[in-house]
Amino acid sequence: MDESLPIDLLIVDDDEDFRGTLCRRFRRRNFQVQDAASGEQALERVERRRFDVAIVDMVMPGMSGLDLLAKLRTVQPDCQVILLTGQGTIETAVEAMKLGAYDFLRKPFPLDELEIITQRASERGHLQKENEQLKAVISRSTPTHKMIGQSAAMQEIYRLIDRAGPTDKAILIQGESGTGKELVARALHQASQRADKPLVVINCAALPETLLESELFGHEKGAFTGAICTKQGLFEVADGGTLLIDEIGEMPGSLQAKLLRVLEDGSMRRVGSLQERRVNVRLLASTNRNMDEEVKAGRFREDLYYRINVMSLTIPPLRERAGDIPPLVAHLVGNEWTVEPEAMTALTNYPWPGNVRQLINALDRAKILADDRFISLDDLPPEVARGGDRNGRPAAVPSNDALATIQRTHILDVLKREKGNKARTARALGLNRRSLYRLLDKYEIRLTDDAGPI
């Protein structure tokens, strides 16, 4: 989809020559123009298409311009209306503005003036839309976690985000459950030209088919049982920004065709509506399924797969980047908490089949059980405390004496490296100074006069 779309303009006037003049003028300025000779004909156009601005003659046979204005405010409240008249009065202008007209012009007038007003009206409509989008986005929770890790695998992910983020192309994010696919999507959005626009997220696996369609595309009042009011879909909320469809492999086949059309030309319709709407949305999709197999099995459309997979990023599972676990743990528990070395060893050795999400849950549990903001081995879930080898099998658990020896040796090594400086030693061990002092007492480590440990 193009980064910017032309203004959709509706011109309503019973004077064919004047209407034709306006249509030719605005088409030369790259407006998308439709016209109507009456209010009734205009409403037929409005039922099938969304307009940014409508230029409406006040006096026409049948439905007047004011009557059409009132109906437009109901049917398309975000359409900005400019009223024209050859016999206007101050009272009429006041009434038009009360009904929600953007402006009121009395014939004759310079066409340049009408063009400027139309541009301003469109800009006002876009500002109103952005305000609505902002409210919708603020109402949705935003994860507090961020991408952490300096492993080679994560460095490659960062490189791909830097390259792919600004391209505005559809990207498929693949990885096991809990690896942080949404965080990657947010990083891609922040790296794009749409970073100041909404990022909207929907999970296909969390919703039944009928509700999923309504969430994505919106619905009109009365479109189905329970549709008590008109509702914007998330494609409209994300217009100008980015939409992440999480677990896209779970999307029903009937919705895949509708999604393909939006990706092809930006066209969509709300459930229960004949009106064509256009949106400008960058699509990101994520899945934990093997999409090649889904396509071969006929569960996912091949043409849609090629559309969403212009480029793919595969996030490595946590077990393949164990070196990222200590900084992840430090970030997740916060500066006020200390993790004992034995506990950190167990956290690093465990294979984490549930990935980062499981790690977060384990640390939340540990913080509940821990005393004095000090997480020990006993505070971890039993399966984590027992440890595991890199293939996920239970590992042999060292005795308490062996663990104490390993920990004391490690502290001594760091103290020597830092020349006995306790502040630097505590930072290197990932401890606060109070916890370090407690461990020095526990292992009867004291410093000599030359600052070396004995």
N, C-alpha and C positions, 0 to 999 in steps of 0.2 A: 504494500500500500504506500502511496505517496506520503511524504512527510507533511505536506500541507495540501488541503483540499480547497477548491474554489468555493465561493459563496453561492449557496442555493437561493435563488431569487424568484419570487412569484409576483407577476404584474397583473393587476386586475383593473380593467377599464373597458367600458362599453364603446368607446371611440376607437375604431379599428386602426385608423391612421396614426393616432397618437400612441396607441399601444404598440404598434409595429415599430414606431420610431424609438421608443424606449427599449424594446427588445433588441433591436439591432445595436443600439448604443452600448448596452450592458454586455451583450455577447462579445463585442469587439474588445471589451475590458476583461474578458475571460471569466465572466460570471456564468453560472449554470442557470439558465433562464427558462421558466415556463410561464405561460400567460393564460388568462381566462377573460371572457367577455362579460361575465356576470358573477355575482356572489355565489349563486348556486353551482356554477361551473368551477369556481375557485374551491369550494368545499370538496368537490369530487377529486380535484388535484391533491388537496391536503390529506384526503383519506389514504392516498397511495404514496405520499412522499413527505419527508420532513423538509421545511424551509427555514433558512436563517432569517430572511427578511421578506416582508410582503409590502409592495407599493399598491395602495388601494384607492380607487376613485370614490369620493364621498357619495355622489349622486349617480345612481344607476337604476335602470328598470328592475322591478322586483325587489330583491334584497339590497338595502342601502349599505354604504360603506361602514357606517356605525354598527349596523346589525352584524355584518361580516366580522368586524373587529371583535365584537363580544363573543362570537362563536369561535374565532381563532384563539382567543385567550383561554377558552375551555379545552379546545382540541389540541392546540400546540402552544402552550403558555410561554415557551422559550422563543417563539418566532416574534421578531420585532416588526411592528406595523407602522408604516408611514402613510398618512392619509393626504389625499390631494383633492382640492375643490376649486371650482370656478366662482363660487358664490358663498364663500365662507364668512362667518361672523365670529366675533370674539367668544360668544356663548357656545357656538359649535366647537370651536377649538378647545375650550375649557372642558366641554363634555367628552371630547375625544381623548384628551389627556387623562381624564378621570377613569376612562374605560381601559387605559393602559397603552394608548398609542405612544410610539417613540417620538414622533414629530408630526407636524401639521403644516402643509404648504399650500399656498393659494396660487392658482394659475393666473397668468403665465409666470414661469420662473426659469432661470438658467439651468440647463441640464447639468452643468458642472456642479451647481449647488446640490441638486438631487443626488448626484453620484457621491459627493462628499458625505452627505447625510446618511446615505445607504451604507457606506463603509463604516461610519461611526456606529450606526445601529448594529451592524454585524459584530463589531468589536465589543459593544456592550453585551450582546448576547453571549459571546464567548466568555466574558468576565463572569456573568451570572452562572454559566455552566461550570466554570472552574471553581466557583464558590460552592456549588452543589457537590462537585466531586470532592473537594477538600473536606466538607462535612461528612460525606460518605466514608472517606478514607480514615478520618480521625476516629469515626465510630468503630472501626475495626482494630483489633489489638495488633500490636507490632512486636515481634520477638525481641527480647532484650539481649540475646546472644549474638556474637559476631564470629567471623571466621578466624580461627587460631591455628597456627602450625607453620613450621619452617622446613618440613621434610621435603625431599625431592618431589614426591607426588603432589604435595600442596603447592610447591613452587610452580609446577606445570599448570595447575588449575589457575593460579594467579595470572600466569602468562596468557593463558587462553582468555581469561576474563578481560584483560587489558586489550587484547586483539579483537575479541568478538563483541565486547560491550558497545562500542560506538557504531557498529555496523548497521544497526536497526533491523537485522534479519531475525527470522524465527530460529530459536535454538532449543534443542532437546537436551535436557539435563537428566542423566541416568545415574543410578546408584542404589545401593541397598537402602532399606528403610532406616531412617535415623541418621543418615550420613550428612545431612545438612543441605539438601537440594534447594530448599527455600532460601537459605542464606546465600547460596551461589546466585540464585535468581535476583535477589536484592542487590548483590554486588554488580551484576550485569546491568541492572536498571540504573544504578548510580553512575556507572561508567558510560551511560548513553546520553544522547542529546535530550532525552525525555526525563532526565533526573528531577526536574522541577515539576513534573506532572505525576499523576497518581500511579502507584503500583498496586494492583488489585489481585488478590489471591482467591482461588476457589479449588476445592478438593472434590474430584469426581467420585471418589470412593465413599464420600460421606453423605451423599444425597441420592434419593431415588430419582429415576429418569424424569418424571414430570416436574419435580421440584428443581432438578438440575437445569432443565430447559428454561424454566422461568427465571432462575437466578442468572443464567448467562445472557438471555435475550430480553428479559422483562415480559410483562403481560399487561393487557388491557383489563379494565374493570369488567367483571362478568365473564372473562375468558374461560373460566372453569370454576367449579364449586370451591368456594373459599376466596376467590379473587374479588375482594370487596372494594378494592381501589386499584387505580393504575400504578404500575411499579416499573421503574427503570431497571434494565438489566445491567450486569457488570461490564458488558462491552461498552455501554453508554457511560457508565461511571468512569471507566478507564480511558475514554476517548482522549486522544492526544498523548496518552501514557502507555503503560505496559500492563498486560494481563498474564498472570501465571496460572496455567491450568495444571494443577497438581494431580498426579496419578491419572494421566490422560489415557493410559491403557485400559482404564475402567469405564471409559465413555461408551455409552450404548451406540450401536450402529446407526440408529435413526437420527442421532444428533451429530454424528460425524459429517454427514452431508451438509448440514446447516453450518457447521463450523468451517468446512472447506470453502463455502461460498463467501463467508466473511473474509477469509484469508485471501481469496482471489481478487475481490473488488471492493471490499469494505461494506458490502450491502447486507442488511439484516432486517428482520421484522420481529416485533414483539409477538408473543403468543396471543392469538385472538385478534390480530391487527392485519389489515391489508396494506398499511402504510410502509413504504420503503424508507429505511433510515440508513445513513452512511456513517461509518465510524473510522477513525484512523488510530489503530491500536497495534503495538508491537506484541507479538505473542511469544511467550516462553512456555515450554511444557516440560513436565518432569514425570518420571516413571521409575518403578523398581522392577518392571517386567522386561523380558527380552522382546523388544518390539519387532525384530526380524521374524521371530517365531510367531508372534501375534498376527503379523501380516500373512505369513505362509498358511496359518490355520484359518484365515478368513475372518478373524475377529476384529481386525483393524484395516481400514481402507488403505490400499497401497498409495493412492494419489494423495491422501491426507498425510500419510507418513512422510512422503517426500517433501511436502509443504512445511511440516514442523521440524524436519531434520535437515535443514540447510547446513547446520553445523551441530555437532553433539559434544557434550562434556561429560565425562564419566568420573564420578567422585569415588576415590578409593575408600574401602572400608577402614575402620579405625584399627583393626588388627594388622593392617599392612603399613601402618605409620605409627608404630608404638612410640617413637621418639617425640611425637606431638602430644602424648598424653600428659606429661608433667606440666607444660605450659597451659594446656587446656584445663587441667585441674586447678592450677593457680588462678586462672581467669574465672572459673566457675565458682570457686569458694570465696574469692575476694581477699583483699589484703588483711582483713582482720582475723583470718583463720590460718591455722597451722596444720599441716598434714605430716604426721610422723613418717620418717623414712621407710619403716616396715610397711605402712599403709600405702605409701607411694609405690613401693616395689610391687605390692600385690595389684594395685591399680594398673601398673604398666604391664605386668605379666598376663593379666586376664584378657581373653580374646574378644570380648565385647560383641557378641552376636547381634545385639540391638544397637550397636554403634554409639554415636554421641548422645542420642536420646537416652539410651540405657545408662550411660555414664552420668548424665545429669540427674537421673532418678536415683542412682546409687549415692551420689554426693548429697542430694537433698535428704535422703534417709540418714546418712551419716551425720549431717548437721543437726538433725533432730536428736540423735542419740548421744552426740559428743558432749563432753564436759569442758567448760572453760574455753570454748572455741578451739579445741585441740582434737583433731580427728585421728583416732588410733585404728589399728587393725581390727579391733573388736567392734568398731562402729560401722564397718563395711558389711554389706550383705554377705551371708555365709559363702555363697559360690564365688564371690570376688576375693574374700579373705583367704579361701583355700588356694587361690591362684589357678593358673592353667598354663600349659605350654602354648607355643605359637599356633598349634593346630587345634586348640580348643580342648585338649585332654587335661585332666587334673594333673598338676605338677606336684612333685614331692615338696612338702612343706618343711623348711629348716626348723630345727629346734629353737627354743627361745634363747638358749645360750649362744647358738650359732648366729642368730639374728643380732643379738647384742654385740657380739664380736665384730660382725660386719659393720654395724652402725657406728661403733666406737672408732673403728679403723677409718671409716669414711670421714668422720668429724675431725679426727687427728690430721688426716691428709689435707683437708680443706684449711684447717687452722695453720698448718705449716705453709701452705701455698699463699695464704693471706698474711703471713708473718705475724700471726697472733691477733690480728685486728678483728674484734668480735663483731662489729657492725658489718664489715665486708663478708665475714664468714657466715653470719646469719643470712645475708642476702643470697650468697652462693648456695646455701642449703635450702633456700625457700622458706626460712623460718623468721619469726620476729625475735628480737633480742631476749625477751622473757623466756621463750621456749628454748632458745639456745642455752641460757643459763641453767635451766632445769635439766637439760641433757648433760651439760658439763658436770653438774652435781651428781647426776645419776651414774655417770661413768667415771667419776672421780678424776676428771681432767682438770688440771690447774696449770696456770701459765708461769714460766720462769721469769726471772728479772729481765732477761733479754727478749721477752715477749714470745718465746717459743713454748709449745706445750710439752708437758711431761706426763 
